[in-house]
């Protein structure tokens, strides 16, 4: 194998990392839709780097560690930056253009749980010999997709209906904070979750995957903005809860 081709998987992982860095900067600058697009690009690179490593027989310990480090940025730091930016925008709707101290502390804790939970999830996977063909705990890309889609949609709502959001500002902050904590707990939970990778195109054995794919298309087309994507991740969690099998997982994310 040519030496240059052998480095392709790690180069793709670096593209994932670059997308995560730029997405973080875009989120902090208030360009949430740009951040969402970059995060989705990071998900694509995260998928193809592993595929390339398997096809080229170029898997390596360095590649595994690099993948986890890139994922912490793209799927931990970037969504946290998006949530932080939304909290900042929400605070400007308050009477003093700031959040009360208790809500500010709660919001800060909520933001920090996302990268911390993601890092713990990745570290846990890298040292968990039980996982080979499914997951234990919510995969970090799915968690990041949920947050990026939801936050971009909520930011649009806050922009269109500022008075209504300002009236329920406390509920918004508490609700998002509780959701952040719940998501982080799912990341490190012992919940078995099926992998979306298929070994064949046959219906048998892939029923849940095809059901999720069809539902994703329907929900994305039927629901406003990007909420259908977030709803798809919730459906993925529910399908895993109601069809719990012995964990076998296979990807560090």
C-alpha positions in Angstrom: 0.0 0.0 0.0 1.4 3.4 -0.9 2.5 5.3 2.2 0.3 8.3 1.3 -2.8 6.2 1.0 -2.1 4.6 4.4 -2.5 8.0 6.0 -5.9 8.7 4.4 -8.0 7.6 7.4 -6.1 9.9 9.8 -6.4 12.7 7.3 -10.2 12.3 7.2 -10.2 12.3 11.0 -8.3 15.6 10.9 -11.0 17.0 8.6 -13.5 16.0 11.3 -11.4 17.9 13.9 -11.2 21.0 11.6 -14.9 21.0 11.1 -15.4 20.8 14.8 -13.0 23.7 15.5 -14.7 26.0 12.9 -18.2 24.9 14.1 -17.2 26.0 17.6 -16.0 29.4 16.4 -19.1 29.8 14.3 -21.4 29.0 17.2 -19.7 31.4 19.6 -20.0 34.1 16.8 -23.8 33.4 16.7 -23.8 31.7 13.3 -25.6 28.6 14.5 -26.8 27.3 11.1 -23.2 27.4 9.9 -22.2 25.5 13.0 -24.9 22.9 12.3 -23.7 22.4 8.7 -20.1 22.0 9.9 -21.1 19.6 12.6 -23.0 17.4 10.0 -19.8 17.5 7.9 -17.9 16.3 10.9 -20.3 13.4 11.3 -19.7 12.5 7.7 -15.9 12.5 8.1 -16.3 10.5 11.3 -18.1 7.8 9.4 -15.8 7.7 6.4 -12.5 7.7 8.3 -13.4 4.4 10.0 -14.7 3.0 6.7 -11.4 4.0 5.0 -9.4 2.4 7.8 -11.2 -0.9 7.4 -11.0 -0.9 3.6 -7.4 0.0 3.5 -6.5 -2.2 6.5 -4.9 0.9 8.0 -6.4 0.8 11.5 -3.9 1.8 14.2 -3.8 2.8 17.9 -2.9 6.3 16.8 -5.9 6.5 14.5 -8.2 5.3 17.3 -6.9 7.9 19.8 -7.0 10.7 17.1 -10.6 9.8 16.3 -11.6 10.1 20.0 -9.8 13.4 20.3 -11.4 14.8 17.2 -14.8 13.6 18.4 -14.4 15.4 21.8 -14.1 18.7 19.9 -16.6 18.1 17.1 -19.3 16.4 19.2 -18.5 17.7 22.7 -17.1 21.2 22.5 -19.0 22.4 19.4 -22.5 21.5 20.7 -21.6 23.0 24.1 -20.6 26.3 22.3 -24.0 26.3 20.5 -25.8 25.9 23.8 -23.7 28.6 25.4 -24.5 31.0 22.5 -28.2 30.3 22.9 -28.1 31.0 26.6 -26.3 34.3 25.8 -29.0 35.2 23.3 -31.7 34.3 25.7 -30.1 36.4 28.5 -30.4 39.4 26.2 -34.2 39.0 26.3 -34.3 39.3 30.1 -35.2 42.6 31.8 -31.6 43.4 32.6 -30.1 41.8 29.5 -28.7 39.1 31.7 -29.7 35.9 33.5 -30.3 35.9 37.3 -27.3 34.4 39.1 -28.9 31.1 39.9 -30.0 30.6 36.3 -26.6 31.7 35.1 -24.9 29.1 37.3 -27.3 26.4 36.1 -26.7 27.3 32.5 -23.0 27.2 32.9 -23.2 23.7 34.5 -25.5 22.6 31.7 -23.0 23.7 29.0 -20.1 22.0 30.7 -21.9 18.7 31.0 -21.9 18.2 27.2 -18.1 18.1 26.6 -17.4 16.3 29.9 -20.1 13.7 29.2 -18.8 13.2 25.7 -15.2 12.8 26.8 -16.2 10.3 29.5 -18.3 8.4 26.8 -15.3 8.1 24.5 -12.9 7.2 27.2 -15.3 4.5 28.4 -15.7 3.0 25.0 -11.9 2.9 24.4 -11.5 0.7 27.5 -14.8 -1.3 27.2 -14.2 -4.8 25.8 -17.9 -5.6 25.7 -18.6 -3.5 22.7 -18.1 -4.9 19.2 -21.3 -4.6 17.1 -23.6 -2.3 19.0 -23.2 0.5 21.6 -23.5 0.9 25.3 -24.7 4.5 26.0 -25.7 7.1 23.5 -23.1 7.6 20.8 -21.6 11.1 20.8 -22.3 11.9 17.1 -26.0 11.1 17.7 -26.0 13.3 20.9 -24.3 16.1 19.0 -26.8 15.8 16.1 -29.7 16.0 18.5 -28.3 19.2 20.2 -27.3 21.0 17.1 -30.6 20.5 15.3 -32.6 21.4 18.4 -30.6 24.5 19.3 -30.7 25.9 15.8 -34.4 25.4 15.8 -34.9 27.0 19.2 -32.6 29.9 18.2 -34.9 30.6 15.2 -38.0 30.5 17.5 -36.4 32.9 19.9 -35.5 35.2 17.1 -39.1 35.2 15.7 -41.0 35.4 19.0 -38.7 37.2 21.4 -41.6 38.5 23.6 -43.0 35.0 24.1 -39.6 33.6 24.9 -38.8 36.4 27.3 -42.0 35.7 29.2 -41.0 32.1 29.8 -37.2 32.7 30.0 -36.8 30.8 33.3 -38.6 27.7 31.9 -36.4 27.8 28.8 -33.2 27.9 30.8 -34.3 25.2 33.3 -35.7 23.0 30.5 -32.5 23.1 28.4 -30.3 22.6 31.5 -32.3 19.5 32.5 -32.1 18.2 28.9 -28.3 18.7 28.9 -27.9 16.7 32.1 -30.2 13.9 30.8 -28.3 13.7 27.6 -24.9 13.6 29.4 -26.2 10.8 31.6 -27.3 8.9 28.5 -23.8 9.2 27.1 -22.3 7.3 30.0 -25.3 5.0 30.8 -25.3 1.2 30.5 -28.2 1.4 28.0 -27.5 -1.0 25.0 -28.1 0.8 21.7 -28.0 -0.7 18.3 -25.4 0.4 15.7 -26.6 1.9 12.4 -23.9 0.1 10.4 -25.2 -2.8 8.3 -23.5 -6.0 7.2 -26.1 -6.6 4.4 -29.0 -4.8 2.7 -31.5 -7.5 3.7 -34.5 -6.5 5.8 -34.0 -9.4 8.2 -31.7 -8.3 11.0 -31.9 -4.7 9.9 -35.5 -4.0 10.8 -34.8 -1.3 13.4 -32.3 0.4 11.1 -34.7 0.6 8.2 -37.5 1.7 10.5 -35.3 4.5 11.9 -34.2 5.5 8.4 -37.8 5.7 7.1 -38.9 7.6 10.2 -36.0 10.0 9.8 -37.2 10.9 6.3 -40.8 11.3 7.4 -40.0 13.3 10.5 -37.5 15.6 8.7 -40.0 16.4 6.0 -43.1 16.7 8.3 -41.6 18.7 11.2 -40.6 22.4 11.1 -37.0 23.6 10.8 -34.6 20.9 12.0 -36.8 19.5 14.8 -37.4 16.4 12.8 -33.8 15.4 13.1 -33.8 15.8 16.8 -37.0 13.8 16.9 -35.2 11.0 15.0 -32.5 10.8 17.7 -35.2 10.5 20.3 -36.8 7.7 18.3 -33.4 6.0 18.1 -33.2 6.1 21.9 -36.7 4.7 22.3 -36.1 1.9 19.9 -33.0 0.9 21.8 -34.9 1.1 25.1 -37.8 -1.1 24.0 -35.6 -3.6 22.2 -32.7 -4.2 24.6 -30.3 -6.9 23.6 -26.9 -7.9 24.9 -24.4 -5.2 24.0 -21.9 -5.9 21.3 -20.8 -2.4 20.0 -18.2 -1.5 17.4 -17.3 2.2 16.9 -15.6 4.5 19.5 -18.4 6.9 19.0 
